[in-house]
Amino acid sequence: MQSVLVLDFGSQYTQLIARRIRELGIYSEILPYNTSPVTVREHNPGAIILSGGPTSVYDESAILPDPGIFSLGIPILGICYGLQAIAKHFGGEVASSSKQEFGRAKILIKRDGDHESMLFHNIPDSDVWMSHGDKVTRLPEGFRVTASSGNSEMCALETYGSKGALKIYALQFHPEVQHTLYGRQLLSNFLIDIAGIKPDWSSKSFIDHQIDEIRRKAGNETVICGISGGVDSTVAAVLVSKAIGKQLHCVFVDNGLLRKNEAERVMSFLKPLGLKITLANSTDLFLNRLKSVASPEKKRKIIGRTFIQVFEEHMHQEKFLVQGTLYPDVIESISVKGPSETIKSHHNVGGLPKRMKLKLIEPLRELFKDEVRSVGRELGIAEDILMRHPFPGPGLAVRVLGSITRERLDILREADEIYIDELKTSGLYQQVWQAFSVLLPVQSVGVMGDKRTYENVLALRAVESSDGMTADWAPLPHDFLARVSNRIINEVRGINRVAYDISSKPPATIEWE
């Protein structure tokens, strides 16, 4: 199975590039921008893609690819910053543009009779997604312009003539973003038609590859798995169980931060999966450590460290810990591949202690949620488990804003139970990506039974998304929201006001903390 290497220069879209490649049925991996030619050869890729990035190639501190990759004879596609890095390497010039270009732009494809670019085969002049403040001002020798936009006369380049055999292509716009109308076709043209890669990657091939990797890594050792009942940890546990069978021991931690009756529900629906599961009631331990902690970053780090402690206490001879970490967790937590910005520390990534007795096995680390669900279907996991809404590892700790108390957790549980129940009853649950309630550190004046109240404010959140990296707020029906608000205020003591969050990601994140 031939793969594609995506070299990461720090773009928030880097994993989206890898995702679009996998959607074409081609396996992709992300490596740092400065990966050596020796390492590239070891991966034996069919193509290389240079991602976008937040810096400028003309800065003294500019990050640039190892120049040796351009001599490997492997087809290369540069995207945004990747285009500028290619132009600089081959002697072109890049400068700050007098007019920045962000958002939609229309490109005009140059068609010179017999010299039509294979990259733009069957692609008309159309809208693309731009996000740059620099542009190429002098064309490098051996390159020709294949498309332009209103602000970028050289927004697509490729080698030709004596350099044509290098098969180096470059785009100022982002084909991986949905707003680029023919982005999928363009990537297909490059990877399948130009690079000649066979599209043979699938959920089944991913599972087969991971089973081999898990067996190689675990050997004959026993493995412990933190399982929460969410989609990610469940799929990870079943996948690892398929690889090593009885060597796997799952631990479900009731940390006191779960939804109402969640522990009983999870143990009930996990039982048919044939996993060996221990229930660890660690409510007091978690809540005592979180007492008076209001900072979301501190909450996540405390929870991450405490989870590891609980797992280690339930260890016998295990040397490995399985986690259902996904790429959105990773890209928001730490810069693992390149210089991308840290958004927040997820408890199972940036919140982990630096020194652990356990080594990690994270078979889903490079996948998005929908890809995990596809893998779960291939593994035979029931649809009602796979289609559960995402639930954060830190649980209600990041949905009770400010300091956490048992009373505030209970208030949130009761309100959230009503919200989710109404979504399911109304047939709206599967129409949104994720829905939940947030208890705010705010109180407001209300009137109940002719008496003044001064109670908590609750926010409802529902979003539509495909991968969790971007999301739009879901326009739930007004009568539905009115019914939910009325039920919560009447049935949950301690709440007298309900608000609905209409923020998209970006600029907001899906979770409030």
C-alpha positions in Angstrom: 0.0 0.0 0.0 1.6 3.2 -1.2 1.2 6.3 1.0 1.4 10.1 0.9 3.6 12.1 3.2 2.2 15.5 4.4 5.0 17.7 5.7 3.6 20.0 8.4 4.7 23.6 8.5 2.2 24.5 11.2 -1.1 24.9 9.4 -4.3 24.2 11.3 -5.4 22.6 8.0 -2.6 20.0 7.9 -4.6 17.1 9.2 -7.5 18.2 6.9 -5.1 17.6 4.0 -4.4 14.1 5.3 -8.1 13.5 5.7 -9.0 14.5 2.2 -6.3 12.1 0.9 -7.8 9.3 2.9 -11.2 10.1 1.5 -9.7 9.3 -1.9 -8.8 5.8 -0.6 -5.1 6.6 -0.2 -3.2 6.3 3.1 -1.5 9.4 4.4 0.9 10.2 7.2 1.9 13.6 8.7 5.6 14.3 9.4 7.5 17.4 10.5 8.4 20.0 7.9 12.1 19.3 8.2 11.9 15.5 7.8 15.2 14.3 6.2 15.4 12.7 2.8 16.6 9.5 4.4 13.4 9.3 6.5 11.3 10.1 3.5 12.9 7.2 1.6 12.2 4.8 4.5 8.5 5.6 4.2 8.6 5.0 0.4 5.8 7.5 -0.4 4.2 7.9 -3.8 3.9 11.6 -3.3 4.8 14.5 -0.9 2.6 17.4 0.1 4.0 20.5 1.7 1.3 22.1 4.0 0.5 25.7 4.7 1.9 27.6 7.7 1.7 30.8 9.7 5.2 32.2 8.9 6.9 33.9 5.9 9.6 32.2 3.8 11.6 35.5 3.7 11.8 35.8 7.5 15.2 35.1 9.1 13.6 32.5 11.2 11.7 30.9 8.3 11.1 27.2 8.5 11.9 25.4 5.3 11.9 21.8 4.1 15.2 19.9 3.8 16.3 20.8 0.2 17.2 17.1 -0.4 13.5 16.2 -0.8 13.4 18.0 -4.1 16.0 15.5 -5.5 14.2 12.3 -4.6 12.2 12.1 -7.8 9.0 11.9 -5.8 6.0 14.1 -7.0 5.6 17.1 -4.8 2.6 19.4 -4.3 3.0 22.6 -2.2 0.0 24.3 -0.7 0.0 28.0 0.3 3.2 28.3 2.4 4.3 25.1 0.6 4.1 27.0 -2.7 6.2 29.8 -1.4 8.8 27.4 0.0 9.1 25.7 -3.4 9.4 29.1 -5.1 12.2 30.2 -2.7 14.1 27.0 -3.1 14.2 27.2 -6.9 15.2 30.8 -7.0 11.9 32.7 -7.2 11.0 35.6 -5.0 8.2 35.9 -2.4 7.1 39.2 -0.8 4.4 40.6 1.4 1.4 41.4 -0.7 -0.1 44.9 -0.7 -3.5 43.3 -0.6 -4.1 40.2 1.6 -6.3 37.4 0.3 -8.6 35.6 2.8 -11.7 33.7 1.9 -13.2 32.9 -1.4 -11.5 33.9 -4.7 -12.0 32.9 -8.3 -9.1 31.4 -10.2 -8.6 31.6 -13.9 -6.8 28.5 -15.3 -4.3 29.0 -18.1 -5.0 26.7 -21.0 -2.4 26.8 -23.7 -3.6 24.3 -26.2 -1.4 21.2 -25.9 0.1 22.4 -22.6 -2.9 22.1 -20.4 -1.8 21.3 -16.8 -2.7 17.7 -15.7 -3.4 19.2 -12.3 -6.4 21.1 -13.6 -7.7 18.4 -15.9 -11.6 18.6 -16.0 -11.5 21.6 -13.6 -13.1 24.9 -14.8 -12.4 28.4 -13.6 -14.0 28.3 -10.2 -14.0 29.5 -6.6 -11.1 28.5 -4.3 -10.3 29.2 -0.6 -7.4 31.6 0.0 -5.6 32.4 3.2 -2.4 34.3 2.7 -0.7 37.7 3.0 2.4 36.9 0.9 2.7 36.0 -2.7 5.2 34.9 -5.4 6.6 38.0 -7.1 9.2 36.4 -9.4 8.7 33.0 -11.1 11.5 30.5 -10.4 13.3 29.2 -13.5 11.9 26.0 -15.0 8.4 26.8 -13.7 5.3 28.0 -15.5 2.1 29.6 -14.2 -1.0 27.5 -14.5 -3.6 29.6 -12.7 -4.1 33.1 -11.4 -6.5 35.0 -9.2 -7.4 38.7 -8.8 -4.6 39.2 -6.3 -2.2 36.4 -7.1 -1.0 36.4 -10.7 1.0 33.2 -9.9 -1.4 31.2 -7.7 -0.5 27.9 -9.3 2.9 26.8 -10.6 4.4 23.6 -12.0 7.7 22.5 -13.4 8.0 22.1 -17.2 10.6 21.5 -19.9 13.9 20.0 -18.6 12.5 20.3 -15.0 9.2 18.7 -15.9 10.4 15.3 -14.8 10.6 16.5 -11.2 6.8 16.7 -11.2 6.6 19.6 -8.7 3.3 21.5 -8.5 2.3 24.3 -6.2 -0.9 26.1 -5.2 -1.5 29.4 -3.4 -5.0 28.3 -2.4 -6.2 25.4 -0.2 -7.7 22.5 -2.1 -8.3 20.6 1.2 -10.9 23.1 2.3 -14.5 22.5 1.3 -15.0 26.0 -0.1 -12.5 25.1 -2.9 -15.2 23.7 -5.3 -12.9 21.3 -7.2 -10.4 20.6 -4.4 -11.1 16.9 -4.3 -10.8 16.6 -8.1 -7.5 18.5 -8.0 -6.0 16.2 -5.3 -7.2 13.2 -7.2 -5.5 14.5 -10.4 -2.3 15.0 -8.5 -2.2 11.7 -6.5 -3.8 9.3 -8.9 -3.2 10.6 -12.4 0.2 12.4 -11.9 1.8 10.4 -9.0 0.1 7.1 -10.1 -0.9 6.1 -6.6 -3.5 3.2 -6.4 -6.4 4.1 -4.1 -6.4 1.0 -1.9 -6.7 2.3 1.6 -10.0 1.6 3.6 -11.3 1.0 7.1 -10.5 -2.6 6.7 -6.9 -2.0 5.6 -6.5 0.5 8.5 -7.7 -2.2 10.9 -5.3 -4.8 9.4 -2.4 -2.4 9.7 -3.2 -1.4 13.3 -3.6 -5.0 14.4 -0.1 -5.8 13.1 1.2 -2.6 14.8 -0.5 -3.4 18.1 0.8 -6.9 18.2 4.3 -5.8 17.4 4.2 -3.1 20.1 2.5 -5.1 22.9 4.2 -8.5 22.2 3.1 -10.8 25.0 2.6 -8.1 27.6 -0.8 -7.4 29.2 -2.4 -4.1 28.3 -4.7 -1.8 30.3 -7.3 0.3 28.5 -9.1 3.4 29.8 -12.7 3.0 28.5 -15.4 5.6 29.0 -18.3 4.3 26.9 -17.7 6.9 24.3 -17.2 6.1 20.6 -13.4 6.6 20.6 -12.4 4.5 23.6 -14.9 1.8 22.8 -13.6 1.5 19.2 -10.0 1.6 20.5 -10.7 -1.2 23.0 -12.4 -3.5 20.5 -9.6 -2.9 18.0 -6.9 -3.8 20.6 -8.9 -6.7 21.8 -9.1 -8.0 18.3 -5.3 -7.8 18.1 -4.3 -9.3 21.5 -7.5 -10.8 23.0 -7.2 -11.7 26.7 -4.1 -9.7 27.1 -6.4 -6.6 27.3 -7.8 -5.4 30.7 -10.3 -2.5 30.5 -10.9 -0.1 33.3 -14.0 2.2 33.4 -13.4 5.1 35.8 -16.4 6.7 37.5 -14.8 10.0 38.3 -17.9 11.8 39.5 -17.9 13.9 36.3 -20.2 11.8 34.3 -23.7 12.4 33.1 -26.7 11.1 35.0 -26.7 7.3 35.5 -23.8 7.1 32.9 -21.8 4.5 34.8 -24.7 2.0 34.9 -25.6 2.7 31.2 -22.0 2.2 30.0 -21.4 -1.0 31.9 -24.6 -2.3 30.5 -24.0 -1.7 26.8 -20.3 -2.6 26.9 -21.0 -6.1 28.4 -22.0 -7.7 25.0 -18.7 -6.6 23.4 -16.9 -9.4 25.3 -14.4 -7.1 27.0 -12.9 -7.7 30.4 -13.9 -4.5 32.3 -13.3 -3.4 35.9 -15.4 -0.5 37.3 -13.3 1.9 39.4 -15.3 4.3 41.6 -13.0 7.2 42.1 -15.4 10.0 42.6 -14.0 11.3 45.9 -10.4 11.3 44.6 -11.3 13.4 41.5 -13.6 15.8 43.2 -11.2 16.4 46.2 -8.4 17.3 43.8 -10.6 19.6 41.8 -11.9 21.5 44.8 -11.7 25.2 44.3 -10.0 24.8 40.9 -11.6 27.2 38.3 -8.9 27.3 35.5 -9.9 25.0 32.6 -6.3 24.2 31.9 -5.6 23.2 35.5 -8.8 21.1 35.5 -7.7 19.1 32.4 -4.2 18.5 33.8 -5.4 17.4 37.2 -7.9 15.0 35.6 -5.3 13.7 33.2 -2.8 13.0 36.0 -5.5 11.5 38.2 -6.7 9.1 35.5 -3.2 7.8 35.1 -2.9 7.3 38.8 -6.1 5.3 38.9 -5.1 3.2 36.0 -1.7 2.5 37.6 -3.5 1.5 40.8 -5.4 -1.1 38.9 -2.4 -2.4 37.1 -1.1 -5.9 37.6 1.8 -6.5 35.1 0.6 -4.2 32.4 3.1 -2.0 30.7 0.9 -0.3 28.1 -2.2 2.0 28.3 -4.7 2.1 25.5 -6.4 5.5 24.9 -9.0 6.5 22.3 -7.2 9.7 21.4 -8.2 11.3 18.1 -6.4 13.9 16.0 -8.6 16.8 16.9 -7.5 16.2 20.6 -3.9 16.2 19.5 -3.9 19.2 17.2 -5.6 21.4 19.8 -3.3 20.3 22.6 0.2 20.1 21.4 2.3 20.7 18.3 3.2 17.0 17.5 4.2 17.3 13.9 5.0 20.9 13.3 4.8 24.4 14.8 1.0 24.6 15.0 -0.7 26.7 17.7 -1.9 25.1 21.0 -5.6 25.7 21.5 -6.2 23.9 24.7 -4.8 20.9 26.6 -6.9 17.8 26.3 -6.7 15.7 29.5 -5.4 12.7 27.5 -2.8 14.6 25.5 -1.4 17.8 27.0 -2.8 16.8 30.5 -0.8 13.6 30.8 2.1 13.5 33.4 5.5 13.7 31.9 6.7 10.6 33.6 4.4 7.5 33.5 4.9 3.9 34.3 2.7 3.0 31.3 3.6 3.4 27.6 0.8 4.5 25.3 -1.0 2.6 22.6 -3.3 5.1 20.7 -4.5 3.3 17.5 -6.9 6.1 16.5 -4.6 9.0 17.0 -4.5 10.0 13.3 -8.3 9.7 12.7 -11.3 12.0 12.8 -14.6 11.0 14.5 -16.4 9.9 11.3 -13.4 7.7 10.4 -13.5 6.1 13.8 -17.2 5.4 13.4 -16.4 3.8 10.0 -13.7 1.6 11.7 -16.2 0.7 14.4 -18.7 -0.5 11.8 -16.1 -2.6 10.2 -15.4 -4.1 13.7 -19.1 -4.9 14.1 -19.9 -2.4 16.9 -23.6 -1.6 17.3 -24.8 1.6 15.6 -26.3 3.1 18.8 -22.9 3.0 20.4 -21.1 4.4 17.4 -23.6 7.3 17.0 -23.4 8.6 20.6 -22.4 12.2 20.7 -18.9 13.1 21.7 -18.3 13.5 25.4 -15.2 15.2 26.7 -12.7 13.1 28.6 -12.7 15.6 31.5 -16.5 15.2 31.5 -18.7 17.7 33.3 -15.6 19.4 34.8 -15.4 21.5 31.6 -19.1 22.0 31.4 -19.4 23.3 35.0 -17.6 26.6 34.4 -15.6 27.9 37.3 -15.2 26.0 40.6 -16.7 22.5 40.8 -19.0 21.3 43.6 -21.2 18.2 43.9 -24.2 20.4 44.0 -23.3 22.2 40.7 -22.6 18.9 39.1 -25.9 17.5 40.1 -27.7 20.6 38.8 -26.0 20.2 35.4 -26.7 16.5 35.3 -30.5 17.0 35.7 -30.7 19.8 33.2 -28.6 17.9 30.6 -30.7 14.8 31.0 -33.8 16.8 30.1 -32.0 18.4 27.1 -30.7 15.1 25.6 -34.0 13.3 26.3 -35.9 16.0 24.4 -33.5 15.8 21.5 -34.0 12.1 21.2 -37.8 12.3 21.6 -38.0 15.0 18.9 -35.8 13.0 16.5 -33.2 15.7 16.5 -30.4 13.8 18.3 -28.9 12.3 15.2 -29.3 15.5 13.2 -26.6 17.3 15.2 -23.0 16.4 15.7 -22.9 17.2 19.4 -25.3 18.7 22.0 -24.8 19.4 25.7 -25.5 21.8 28.5 -23.1 24.2 30.3 -23.6 25.6 33.8 -22.3 29.1 33.9 -20.6 30.8 36.8 -23.3 33.4 36.6 -26.5 34.0 38.6 -29.5 36.1 37.4 -32.6 37.5 38.9 -35.9 35.7 38.2 -39.5 35.5 39.4 -41.1 32.2 40.5 -44.4 32.1 42.3 -44.4 35.8 42.8 -41.0 35.5 44.6 -37.7 36.8 43.6 -35.1 34.2 42.8 -31.3 34.6 42.3 -30.3 31.3 40.6 -27.9 29.8 38.0 -27.8 30.4 34.3 -27.6 27.4 31.9 -26.4 27.5 28.3 -27.5 24.9 25.7 -25.1 24.1 22.9 -25.7 22.1 19.7 -23.4 22.0 16.7 -23.3 20.6 13.2 -19.9 19.3 12.0 -18.3 16.5 9.9 -14.9 16.2 11.7 -14.9 18.4 14.9 -12.2 20.7 13.5 -14.8 23.2 12.3 -18.5 23.5 13.4 -21.6 25.6 12.9 -24.2 26.1 15.6 -27.3 24.1 14.9 -30.5 26.1 14.2 -32.8 24.0 16.5 -36.5 24.8 16.2 -37.7 27.6 18.4 -40.6 25.6 19.8 -38.1 22.8 20.8 -35.9 25.3 22.6 -38.9 26.8 24.3 -40.0 23.4 25.5 -36.5 22.4 26.8 -36.1 25.8 28.6 -39.5 25.5 30.2 -38.8 21.9 31.4 -35.4 22.8 32.8 -36.5 25.9 34.7 -39.6 24.1 36.1 -37.9 20.7 36.9 -34.4 21.6 38.0 -34.1 23.4 41.2 -31.3 26.0 41.0 -31.8 27.3 37.4 -33.9 30.2 36.5 -32.5 31.2 33.1 -31.6 29.2 29.9 -29.6 30.6 27.0 -28.7 29.1 23.6 -25.1 29.3 22.2 -25.0 30.5 18.6 -21.2 30.6 18.2 -19.4 28.7 15.5 -16.0 27.1 15.5 -13.9 29.1 14.8 -13.8 31.5 16.5 -15.3 29.6 19.4 -14.4 26.0 20.3 -17.2 23.4 20.6 -16.7 22.9 24.3 -16.7 26.1 26.4 -13.5 25.0 28.2 
